[in-house]
Amino acid sequence: MATARLHPTLRGLTWVSPWLLGFGLFMLLPITLSAWYSLTDYSLLDRPIYVGLENYRELLHDSVAHAALKNSAIFTLATVGVGTLLSLALALLLEQRLPGSEFVRAIVFLPTLVPVIAAALLWMWALNTETGSVNTILRTLHLPTPDWLGTPTGAMASIVLVSLWGIGTFVVTYAAAIRGVPVSLYEAACIDGAGPFRRLTTITLPIISPTIAFNLVMSIIWSLQAFAVPLVMTRGGPANATTTFALYVYQNAFVFGRMGYACALAWVQFLFTLVLVAGVLWASRRAVYHRGA
């Protein structure tokens, strides 16, 4: 009987063995090596030298790492907060079936099809102080023309703007969730005299709260990994005002040649993200509505 039960297991492992091999080579092995390299002085050109926790001690006194962590926190709060409210509002508006709503839906989703690098280059040109289309329009209207990428506040606002430009995926998922709300609940609420705001807060938002929680977690993870947009648009400047933590990891690994320190930074970023996401999931246990619960 034991042999008979073993054969289906072996057959199953045989079928999934390509995935297991790929996971081991391209995920598990790099993760293990990065943990080892974080304990070493490694420049990619020489053999790694074990230094224990020295990289983590240095991180505690690294002012640029502290600034990068602060920038990532500001960027995440801005993109997650504004992005969630904006995408929810657009989804609610699109589901009102107003004339032209399908065209607007396509326009909102279109930016998600543009590669991130291409979008960053496009916005970098548009926000150019002298020749950019944004300031050209402002000059035509006789309005002030800010130095979008040349000041700390303007640069951070610019990369947040570019990130919010691609909220189409969230809008589509929210719209699909709204369509899944039973119409009978709205009908019953109307009979009871509930207005639009009351129906929104007592029916729509609780029913779609699992989707909100999912999008919230995903946007937090993506925002904490922001890298391509600040790299292309500002190179982390001016004065490290847009150096995110992920960008600082890249700079240490491939610009400064400090792979060991970069791995230590990456592990700190991973643990910080893990704790933050775990906290959001824990808080959502009471806030999220589950049908049939």
N, C-alpha and C positions, 0 to 999 in steps of 0.2 A: 504493500500500500504506500509506503514511504517513497519507493521508486516511482510509482505511478503519479504521486503528487509532485515529484521533483521535475518531471519532464515538462509540464506546462510552464513551470517557473523558468527553466533553462531556455525554452522556446521564447518566452517573453523577454528574457534578458538578451537573447540573440537579436531580436527585432529592435530593441532600444539601444543596443550596444553602440551604433554610430553616434547617437546623441550623448551617451555616457562618455564615449571617447572624446567627443568635441567639448563637452562640459569640463572634463578633466584637463584637457590640453589648453583650452582658451579661457577658462574661468577659474577653476580650482588651483591650477599651477601658478598663474599670475598672482592670484590673491595670496597664496602661500609665500611666493617669492617677495612680494611687496612687504609682507609682514617682516620677513627676514631683513630685507634691505633697509627698512625703517630703523633697524638697530645697528646700522653700519654707516661708515663714511664711504660712499660709492659715487664715483664720477662718471660711470659708464665706460671710461677708457682704462681704468685700473681695476685691480681686484678689490672687492669690498673688504673693508677693515672693520671688524666688530668694535663698536663704541658703546654698546649697551643702550641706556636711555638718554644719552647725551643729546640726540636730536630733539627729543621731547622736552628736555630741560631748556634747550635753546629756544624752542617755540614759545615758552612762557615769557621770555624777555624780548621776543621779536616784535618790534613796533609795527613793522609792515604787515605781519601776520595778523596782529590785532586790528589794524585798519582794514585789512581785507575781510576779516570776520564781521566787522561793523558794516562794511559796504554790502556784504552778502545779506546781512540781516535787514538793512534798509531796502535793498532791492527786492528781497523776498516779501517783506511786509507790503511794499507798494504794489508789486505785480500780483500777489495773491489776493490782497484786499480789494484793490480796484478792479482787477481782472474778474474776480468772482461776482462782484456787484454789477459790473458792466455786462458780462456774458449772461447773467440771469435776467437783467433788464431787457437785453436784446431778444433773448429767447421768449420771454413773456410777451414782448411787443410783436414778434413775428407770429406767435400763435394766436393773435387776435384776428388773423385772416384778413388783414387790411389789403387794399389794392396795391399790387407791386411787392407784396411780402416775399414771394418766391424769388424775385429778382434781387431783393435786398439780402435774402438768405445766401444766394450764390455769391454776391459781392463780399459778404462777411466771411464766407468760407474760403474764398479765393486766395487770400494771403497765406493760408496754411500749405498751399501747394508750392509756394516759392521757397527754394532752399534758403537756409538761415544765412549763409555767407552772402548770397545774392541780395537778400533783403537788407542786410547790414550795409553792404556797399551802396545800395540804392538810397538808403536813408542818410548815409554819410555824405553823399553828394547833395541830397535835398536840404540837409541842415548846414551846409557850408555857409560860413558867415558872409562871404563876398559874392559868390556865384550861385548859391543854393536857391532852389525854387521857393522854399518857404520864406526866406528873407526877401526875395524878389517880390513876392506877393505882398509882404508886409510893407515894403518901401512904396509900392504902388498905392497902398491904402494909407500912406503917411503914418504908419505905426512904428514903434520901436523895433529894432532888429537885434535880438539877443545874440550873443556869441555862444551858440548852442553847445559846441564841443570844446570850447576854450576855457570854461569856468567849471569849478567842481560841481556846483548845483545844476548848471545847465547840462553837463555831461551825464550826470546820473539820471536826470529827467529824460534825456534823449534815449539812453539805453532802456529805460523803463517803457518809454513810448514804443520803441521798436518791439519789445516783448509783448506789449498789449496789442500790437497790430495783428498778432497771430492767435487770437482767442476763438477763432471760428470753430475749432474742434469742440471746445467747451460749450459754445452756443448750440451746436447741433445736438450734443448729448443732453443738454438741458431741455431743448425743444422736444426731443424724443421722450424724455421722462414726463414732461408736462402732458403730452398726448396720451400717456398711459394712465392719467388720473381718471377714475370712473366719473362719467358725466352725471350719474345718479346722485353723487355727493353734492355737486354744484346745484342740481335741481332741488335737492332737499334743503340746502342752505338758502336758496332763493325763496323757497316757501316760508322758511323761518325768518325772512327779512334781512339776511346777511348781505352787506354791501360788497363791492369789489375788493376793498382792502381786507375786510373780514374773511372773505373766501380765500384770499391769497395767504393770509397768516395762519388760518386754521385748517385749510384743506391742501392747497397747492404745495406750499413749502414743506409741511410735514410729510406728505406723500413722496415728494422727490428728494427728501433729505438723504437717502442712501447715495443718490447720484451726486448731490452736493458734497458729501463727505469724500466720495471717491475722487472727484475732481479737485477737491481741496488738497488731498494727500498727494496726488500726482503733480499739481502745480507747485507745491512746496518742494518736492524732490527736484523737479526741473529747474526751479528758481535757484535753489542752492547749488546747482551744477552749472549756473550761467557762466559761459566761457567764450563762445564764438563771437557774440555781439560786442562785448567790451574789447576783445582782442582786435577785431577788425576796425571798429569805429574809433576807439580812443587809446588802444595799447595800454589800458589801465590808468591813463592820465586824465586830467592834469593833476600832478602831485599825488598820484596813487588814489585819486578820488573815485575811480571806477575799477580799481583792482579788486576783483572778487576773489574769494578763497580758491575757487577752481582755477582761475587765471594765475594766481600766485603759485599754485602747485605746478602748473605748466612752466612758468618762468624758472622756477628752481630746477626742474628736471631737465629742460631742453635749452634754456638760455644761460643760466648760471652753472649748469653742469653738476648740480647737487642732487643726484637721484635719491640718495639715502634720506636726505632731509625732505625731499618732495614726497617720498613714500610715507614718512611720518606725518606730514601735513594731510596727505590723502586719508590716512587712517583716522586722524582727528575729525576730518570732514565727514567721513563715513559714520563714525560713532555719534557725532552731533546730529546728523540727519536721522539716524536710527532712533535716537532718543526723542527727537522732535516729532517724528512720525508716530512713534509709539504713544507719545502723549496725546496727539490728536486722535488716534484710534481709541485710546482709553476714554477720552472725553466724549467721543461720539457714541459710545455705548448707550448713554442715556439720552443723548440729543437726537439720535437717528431713529426714525419710525420704521418698524418692520411689519409688514402685513402678516396678519395671523399670529403675531406675537402677543 
